[in-house]
Amino acid sequence: GYLQTRGVILPNRLRDPEDQGEVVRLIKQELRRGLAYKGEPIPPKRLGWRIKTKPKDYSTDKRLLSLFLDRPMRTFMERLMFVVHSIVAEKLPVGPFTPEQQDELWKLFDRMGAAYKAQNMEQKRPELEKQAEKLRLFPPEAASALKPSYILLQGETGTGKTIIADWVKRQLQDSYGKGRELDLVHISTVNLAENLLETELFGSVYGAWTDAASRPGKLLLGRGQVIFLDEIGDMPLGAQAKLLVYLDTMSFTPDNWPFRRPIYSPAYLIAATNKDLEKEMRRRRFRSDLYYRFRHRLRLPPLCERRGDLRTLIDFVLQDPQVNPDLRVKAISLGALDRLESYDFPGNFRELEDRLSQAVFRAWREGRSEIAERDIEL
């Protein structure tokens, strides 16, 4: 049997490696037959898209990962499928907050801040603690034994780490069914001072430092969801230490938290970075114990290592209505393809989209419905 995704077939269930290789070879042959146009100009009727997508579905289809046929990305996909299969079996012990519970959570933090301002926290603490218990904020017994595996995505800028994280979220969503909605909670560590980053992650209560506000952090708001921690390699060492505790216990303590018990907030966590974390560890900029807390560490290959996928990706990008509005361009010349294939694309997929968008504009400006070699500026 095959896994079929909107008309695109992946041989992920074939046991025999030779059979897998043969299926991949045949798919590539068909894809390239539709792309290997000869000569310039090319008749507009030679559209020949082999991977079809409706314009309104492009943003969704882009995340199907069904275009990765060459060995580097195929190897990555095999590992990713294995990782997802193992994580899907790890159900979280606590679900997401309902909208009503989120409102109560924000009110609880406001009340804690008001108690500190009025200097009557000692009198208010028992009442506030009962409200926190009602929201199940404190760790249950044996909570440390119930924690999911964590994923670390490493790859250059533009290789698609966010797309992969979103795809993993959707696989987890499918495993829960329609009864539970999962969100991808995006947290970026870039250009944030350490105290602001810790507030973003863990939250804070009034009085933690000058001008500190009372607010829950995204690790709490994302309880039971999928947390995407982007650019973890830029995280300060102090915040790394707190994150390490969270990964071990799924618990954390916001600054100026008035209770003895920490907050318990289990979630699926995917981290991403474009840095070489092994080098960062040698330079003592990244904690090795945090690095090894990520059981699943995956590297996305850059576009320059995926030559066999390039024509397929070009075919796919040219169906993006933002790149090729109304399919103004119907074909691309072999010379243009050769020029693109000779380039390393340091900006990876994002740069490929930009180069093709510019080429479409140049062809359209000259009244042509095909991309010629001269339209490709590198």
Secondary structure in CASP SS format (residue, H / E / C, confidence):
PFRMAT SS
TARGET T0000
AUTHOR 0000-0000-0000
METHOD secondary structure of the structure
MODEL  1
G C 1.00
Y C 1.00
L E 1.00
Q E 1.00
T E 1.00
R C 1.00
G C 1.00
V E 1.00
I E 1.00
L E 1.00
P C 1.00
N C 1.00
R C 1.00
L C 1.00
R C 1.00
D C 1.00
P H 1.00
E H 1.00
D H 1.00
Q H 1.00
G H 1.00
E H 1.00
V H 1.00
V H 1.00
R H 1.00
L H 1.00
I H 1.00
K H 1.00
Q H 1.00
E H 1.00
L H 1.00
R H 1.00
R H 1.00
G H 1.00
L H 1.00
A C 1.00
Y C 1.00
K C 1.00
G C 1.00
E C 1.00
P C 1.00
I C 1.00
P C 1.00
P C 1.00
K C 1.00
R C 1.00
L C 1.00
G C 1.00
W C 1.00
R C 1.00
I C 1.00
K C 1.00
T C 1.00
K C 1.00
P H 1.00
K H 1.00
D H 1.00
Y H 1.00
S H 1.00
T H 1.00
D H 1.00
K C 1.00
R C 1.00
L C 1.00
L C 1.00
S C 1.00
L C 1.00
F C 1.00
L C 1.00
D C 1.00
R H 1.00
P H 1.00
M H 1.00
R H 1.00
T H 1.00
F H 1.00
M H 1.00
E H 1.00
R H 1.00
L H 1.00
M H 1.00
F H 1.00
V H 1.00
V H 1.00
H H 1.00
S H 1.00
I H 1.00
V H 1.00
A C 1.00
E C 1.00
K C 1.00
L C 1.00
P C 1.00
V C 1.00
G C 1.00
P C 1.00
F C 1.00
T C 1.00
P H 1.00
E H 1.00
Q H 1.00
Q H 1.00
D H 1.00
E H 1.00
L H 1.00
W H 1.00
K H 1.00
L H 1.00
F H 1.00
D H 1.00
R H 1.00
M H 1.00
G H 1.00
A H 1.00
A H 1.00
Y H 1.00
K H 1.00
A C 1.00
Q C 1.00
N C 1.00
M H 1.00
E H 1.00
Q H 1.00
K H 1.00
R H 1.00
P H 1.00
E H 1.00
L H 1.00
E H 1.00
K H 1.00
Q H 1.00
A H 1.00
E H 1.00
K H 1.00
L C 1.00
R C 1.00
L C 1.00
F C 1.00
P C 1.00
P C 1.00
E C 1.00
A C 1.00
A H 1.00
S H 1.00
A H 1.00
L C 1.00
K C 1.00
P C 1.00
S C 1.00
Y C 1.00
I E 1.00
L E 1.00
L E 1.00
Q E 1.00
G C 1.00
E C 1.00
T C 1.00
G C 1.00
T C 1.00
G C 1.00
K H 1.00
T H 1.00
I H 1.00
I H 1.00
A H 1.00
D H 1.00
W H 1.00
V H 1.00
K H 1.00
R H 1.00
Q H 1.00
L H 1.00
Q H 1.00
D H 1.00
S H 1.00
Y H 1.00
G C 1.00
K C 1.00
G C 1.00
R C 1.00
E C 1.00
L C 1.00
D C 1.00
L E 1.00
V E 1.00
H E 1.00
I E 1.00
S E 1.00
T C 1.00
V C 1.00
N C 1.00
L C 1.00
A C 1.00
E H 1.00
N H 1.00
L H 1.00
L H 1.00
E H 1.00
T H 1.00
E H 1.00
L H 1.00
F H 1.00
G E 1.00
S E 1.00
V C 1.00
Y C 1.00
G C 1.00
A C 1.00
W C 1.00
T C 1.00
D C 1.00
A C 1.00
A C 1.00
S C 1.00
R E 1.00
P E 1.00
G C 1.00
K H 1.00
L H 1.00
L H 1.00
L H 1.00
G C 1.00
R C 1.00
G C 1.00
Q C 1.00
V E 1.00
I E 1.00
F E 1.00
L E 1.00
D E 1.00
E C 1.00
I H 1.00
G H 1.00
D H 1.00
M C 1.00
P C 1.00
L H 1.00
G H 1.00
A H 1.00
Q H 1.00
A H 1.00
K H 1.00
L H 1.00
L H 1.00
V H 1.00
Y H 1.00
L H 1.00
D H 1.00
T H 1.00
M C 1.00
S E 1.00
F E 1.00
T C 1.00
P C 1.00
D E 1.00
N C 1.00
W C 1.00
P C 1.00
F C 1.00
R C 1.00
R C 1.00
P C 1.00
I E 1.00
Y E 1.00
S C 1.00
P C 1.00
A C 1.00
Y E 1.00
L E 1.00
I E 1.00
A E 1.00
A E 1.00
T E 1.00
N C 1.00
K C 1.00
D C 1.00
L H 1.00
E H 1.00
K H 1.00
E H 1.00
M H 1.00
R H 1.00
R C 1.00
R C 1.00
R C 1.00
F C 1.00
R C 1.00
S H 1.00
D H 1.00
L H 1.00
Y H 1.00
Y C 1.00
R C 1.00
F C 1.00
R C 1.00
H E 1.00
R E 1.00
L E 1.00
R E 1.00
L C 1.00
P C 1.00
P C 1.00
L H 1.00
C H 1.00
E H 1.00
R C 1.00
R H 1.00
G H 1.00
D H 1.00
L H 1.00
R H 1.00
T H 1.00
L H 1.00
I H 1.00
D H 1.00
F H 1.00
V H 1.00
L C 1.00
Q C 1.00
D C 1.00
P C 1.00
Q C 1.00
V C 1.00
N C 1.00
P H 1.00
D H 1.00
L H 1.00
R C 1.00
V C 1.00
K C 1.00
A E 1.00
I E 1.00
S C 1.00
L H 1.00
G H 1.00
A H 1.00
L H 1.00
D H 1.00
R H 1.00
L H 1.00
E H 1.00
S C 1.00
Y C 1.00
D C 1.00
F C 1.00
P C 1.00
G C 1.00
N H 1.00
F H 1.00
R H 1.00
E H 1.00
L H 1.00
E H 1.00
D H 1.00
R H 1.00
L H 1.00
S H 1.00
Q H 1.00
A H 1.00
V H 1.00
F H 1.00
R H 1.00
A H 1.00
W H 1.00
R H 1.00
E C 1.00
G C 1.00
R C 1.00
S C 1.00
E E 1.00
I E 1.00
A C 1.00
E H 1.00
R H 1.00
D H 1.00
I C 1.00
E C 1.00
L C 1.00
END
